[in-house]
């Protein structure tokens, strides 16, 4: 499940959502999809994108040779969790879903995902039921209750940066996301946190420094550098 609901406000790209910006002559979204296609073990993919960009996205997939019979495009929701909810509904209605079917939810603007992370996510869900891709925090981290003054120093050894994929058994994800109130759908910033708060054990999968999320012009410059230095 590719979450492509962003509109590019931090990218300062009002005409084109960030997932459609090209790096090395290919849209970021297409590069992201290629990682899952190359892995080769998925029954299907679904892209949740802004409703006004559904037809554009469908045309883009065709332009780059991605089959509409294996990767589907649907309208996302008003926030990330609503998009996940829409994606779950589509997949459970479209396919005969078993208790063991796994879904990986991934940011459309993380195009440098490698096969090892995908494999580790699937293995972690099969063993533990849920997985969250993370990286250690290298900077010192503090908390400020007001945004003006230091409130608390946090133990760096216990902190991680969240990446994606976040991965789950599809039936459990569908049940849990549909149990949330509108305010809960709005307040949670990622699905793994919902699972953890509901008492599920969420296994941690090691991410990668290159698995960046492209949200700002600086990130775009970093992405161009990564592309240039790929083997």
N, C-alpha and C positions, 0 to 999 in steps of 0.2 A: 504494500500500500504506500504509494508515493504521495506525500502531503505537499501540495503545490498551491496553497491558498494565498501566499504572500503577494503583495501589490508593489513592493519595491520602494517604500517610503524612505527607508534608511539608505537605500542605494541612490536616492535622488534621481530615479528614473521614472518619471510620472507616466510616460507614454507606454513603457514596456515593463511588465512585472519581471523581477530579477531572475526568475527561473528560465526566462526566454532569452536573456542576454547571451551573446555568443562569447565563448573563449576558444581560441584556436579554430575559428570558423564553424563551431558546432554549439548549439544552445546548451546551456547548463543542464536543463532537464533531460535532454537526449543523452548526454554523457552519464547522468545518474542512472537512467534506465538501462544503458548498456552494461553496467556492472552486474545487474540482476540477470539480464539476458545471457551474458557470458558465463554466469555461474551454472545455468542450465537445469536447475532442479525445481523450478516453480511451475505450478499448474497455470497460473494467471497472474496478471498485475492489474491494479486499478490506480488511476491517477485522480486525486481529488483536487480540482482547481476552481478558481473563481468562475461563477456562472457565466459571466460575460466573455470568458476566454475558453469555454468548452470547445466550440467549433474550431477556433484557432489551434487549440492543442491537438485535436483530432487530425487536422490538416498537416500539422507539423510532424506527427508520428508517421503519416503516410509519406511525407516528403523524405523522411530519413529511413524509410524501409522497415518501420516497426508495425507488425501486423495488428489490425484492430480486433482480430479474433483471439489475441493472447494478452493484449494490454488495452484495458478499457478506460475511458475518460468519463467522469461523472462530476456534477457540481459538488463543490465542497460546502462547508457550512460557514457560519459567521465567526467561528473561532476554530482553533486546532482540534479540540475535542469533538466539536460538531462535525468536522470533516471526517474524523475517525469513525464517528457514529454512522455517517452516510456511507462510508466505505464498507463498514461491517454489514450494514443492511444490504448493500448491493451484492457482496460476496455470498452471504448466507442465502439470499433469494436466488442467485444465479447458479450456484453450485450445490451439489449434494455434500454438505460439510460433515466430516466425521469428528469424533472427539479428539483425534490426534492431529488434525490439521493445524498447521502453524502459519501465522501471519507476521511478517516483518513490516513495521511502520518506519518510514524513512523520510527525512527532509529532502525535498526536490533539489535544494541548493547545497547538497553535500555530494559533489560528483566524483570524489576521489576515494570512494569506498572500495576496499579490497576484498577478495574472495575469502581470506582468512577470517575477517570479521563476520561475514555472512555465515560461514560454516560454524563459527563458534556460537553465534546467536541461535542457530537452529539446534545445535547440540545442547545448549543451555536450557532452551525451552523444553526439549524432549526429556531432559533430566529433572529440571526444577519447576517448569511450568511458566516461567516468565524471565525475561532477560533485559538488561539495560546496558548499552555500550557507554563506557566511561573512560576518562583519563585522569591520572593524578593531578593535583594542583601543585604547582611549583612556586608560586608567589605566596607570601604571607597574606592571610585573609583576615579581615576584621568585620565586625558588624556595627552598624550605626542605626540607632532607633529613629533618629531625626534627619539623617543626611547631612548634618552639620558637625557633629562631634562623635568621637570614638566611644563606642558602648562596650564592645567585647572583642577580645582576641579569640579566634577560633583555631582549633588544632588542625594544622595543615595535613597531618598524616591521616586524618579521618575524613578528608574532603576530596571530592572528585568532580570533574567537569563532565556534564552530561552531553553525550553525542547521540547519534542514532546510527543503526536501527535500535528501536525498542521492540521487543518481540514477545509474542504471546500465543497461547492456543486460541484459535479464532472464536470458538464457541464461548469460551470464558470471557474474552474481550468484548464480544457482542453483548453478553448478558450484563457485564459490569458497566459498560458505557451507557447502556439503556436504563440502568438503575439510578443514574445521577440526576439531580435536579438541574434546572437551568442555571442557577447560581453556581453549582459545583462544576458544571461544564465550562463556565466562564472563568472560574477562579484557578483551577488546576492548569499548570503550564505544560505538563506532560503526563502521559498515560501511566508510565511506570510508577509515578508517585501515587496515583490512585490505587494501583494494585497494592503497593506497600501499605498505604493507609487502611486498606480493607483487610489486612492481615496476611496477604500473600507474601511468600518469599521470592524476592526478585534477585536473580543471580547477576553478578557483575561480569561483563565481558570487556576485555581490554580493547580500547579503540586504537586510534593512530593519530600522530601529530598532523598527518596530511589530510585526515578526514575533516576538513574545515567546513564551516557553514558560511557561505558567501552572502553576506548581508550588507556590506558597505563597500564603497569604492576601494578602500584599502584591501579588503578581502579579495576583491576582484584582481587587484594587482598581484597579491600573493598567489592566487590561482594561476595567473599567467606565468608566474615564475615556476610553479610546480609543473605545469604543462611543459614548459621549456626544458626542464631537467628530468622528465620522465625517460626511462630507458627505451 
